[in-house]
Amino acid sequence: KAAKLRRWLAKPDCPPVMKECKVLFDKIYLPKVSDSDISGTAEEDTIEPVSAPPDLRAFLNGPKRVVMPARVRHNGIMYSTAKTHQGNSLVQFYPRGDRTLSPIPASIKHIYCDKKKTYLAVQCQLPADNTVVDPFALYPYFPAKLYSSQLSPTLELVQLDWIFSHYARWNFSCDHSVVLSLNRVCVYANIFLQKSLNLERLNTQA
């Protein structure tokens, strides 16, 4: 199916906005580096408390020294700080853990342990300006959305159970980024491809 999708992207009648996103498909379908190839694991990170950075202290109750691993594995998935691994730091999470709300894309700046529980301190992807038209709104079966390329300077606390999925981010321009959810992308990409192929067959028969 991935090969069919790549062939469809190479066709001259493929919508330009989809061709522009080929880099996102490459990130999804090209071979990925396994967790075992990433230097270190959560267990190998230092467990010694360190002085908490100033932007993290607002979340801490009491001591200003905390354990800050560079990465953590949850439900078999690796999450890392942006400084450690850019791709593994991009997550979508449910605000306050409320699954009735739409997931928010964010980048993990810090991972820390407090009272035997691990938390993420993230910077949310800022929304795109209201004056900008999101080209992906025309493709409801493709889970991509246009955002600002800037991250919020304010940190937000996220629990591991609040995470929805990783996401891929592509700098569409100097001011805007495309966010593509990696949780549903395989399902929706296949639906999108099937609808496009069906439309192509109808046009051929006509």
N, C-alpha and C positions, 0 to 999 in steps of 0.2 A: 504493500500500500504506500509505503514511503517513496518507492521508486516511481509509482504512478503519479504521486503528488509532485515529485520533482520534474517529471516529464511535462505535466500540465503547466507548471510554473514557467517552463521553457517555451511554451507555445506563444505565438504572436498575438493571439486573441485573449490571452490571460489578462485580467484587469491590472493596470499599471500599479495600483496600490499594493496588490498582492506580490507583484514582481519586486517591488521595493522592499518587501519583507522577507525576501529569500534568506537573508542573513539569520532571521529568526528560525526559519525551518532548518537551516544548517545546524544551528545550535541544538535543535531538538532531535534531529534524526542522525546526525553524524556520530560516529563512535565517541563515547564519553570516557573520561578517565575515571576509573573505579576508585572507591574510597580507599582501597588498599594502596593506591598509587599516590595518595596525598600524604605528604610527610607528616607523621604524627597522627594521633587519634585523641579523642576526648580523654581517654584513660592515660595517655602519655603526657598530657598537658600538666603543667605545674599545679599542685594542689595547695601550694603555700599562699596564704592571704597576702594581698598587696594593697597599697594605698589606693582607695577608690578615686577615680578622676572627678574633678569638680562637677561635671554635668551629670554624674551618676548619683551623687550624694543625696539629692532630693528624694530618691526612692528608698534610701536606706534608713532603717530604724535602729539607731544606736551606733555601733562601731563603724568607723570610716575605713576599715580594712576588710576586704572581701576576697573570696576566691574568684578569679576571672579566667575561666578556660577560653581558649581560642575557638573551640568548636564543641558541639554536643550532638549526640545521636539520639533521635526520638522516633519511636515506631519504625526503626530501621532506616531512617532518613537523616543525612548529615546536614547540620546547620552550622555556619561559621560566621565570624565577624567579617566585615567588608575588607579589613586589613589582611585577613588570613586567606580568604577565598571569595572573590567577588561574586561568582555565580551562586555559591551556597549561602550567600548572605541575603539574597533577594527572596523575600517571603510575602505571601498574602495572608492576612490574619483577620479574624472576625473581631470587630470592635468590642472590647470588654467581654469577649467570648460569646457574644450574642449571635447565634447562627441564623437568625432571621434577617440580619443585616448583610449587605454586600461586603465581601472581603476587601481589605485595603492593602495596596502594595507598599512595601517598606524595605529598607535596608538595615540589616543588623549592625549596630555600631559596637555594642558591648554584650557580652554574655557573662552573667554573674550568678553566684550561688548565695542564697540567704536562707538560713534556717533549714538547711538540707533540701531546698527546692531551687531549681534552676529557672532563671528569668532571662528574657531578652530585652535590651533597651534599643529601640529602633527609631529610625528617622523615616517618616512617611513620605511617599512620593507626592509632591504637590500637584493639585489639579491643573489642567490646562486652562488658559485664559478663556473666559466665556465668549470672546469674540472669534475664537478659532474654531473652525468646523472640523469635527472628528471624522476623517474619511472612513473609519472602520464602522461607523454607525450604519452604513449602508449594507453591512454584512453581518446580520444578527447571529449567524451560525459560526462565526469566527471570533473566538474570545480574546480579541485584541482591543485596546483602548489607548487613546492619546492622552498623555499627561505632560506636565511641565518636566523639564530635565533637571529641575532643582529639587533637593530634598528639604524637608522641614528642619529648621535649626533646633526645634524643640524635640526632646526625646519622649518616647511613649513606652510604657511598660507592657510587655506581652508575655503571657504564659505559653508554654510549649503546646498545651492542649488547644490553644486558640488558633493555631496555624492551620490554614486551609491548604496551601501548596507553595511550591517554589514558583517563580515566574522568570521569564526571559525579558531583558530590557535592551532596546535598541535606540540609539540616539538618532531620532528622525531628522533633527536639525539642531542647531546650537541652543534652541529654546525649548524644544519638545522631544519627548521620548515615547516610544511605543512599548506598552506593557502587554505581554502575552502570557496568560495563565498556563502553566505546564500541567495542571491537574486534569483539565478537560480538553487540552489541545488536540490530543490524538483522536478523541471521539468526535469533536466538532470539525476537525480538519477532514476527517473521513466523510462526515455528513456533507460538508461544503463541497468536497471533491465529487461525491456521488451526485449531488444536485447539479453541479456544473457539467458533468458528463452526460446526465440525462437531458439537460437543456441542449447540449451540443448534438446529441442524437436526434432530438426533435427538430432542430434547425436543419440537420442533414436530410431528414425525411421530408421536410417541407420543400 
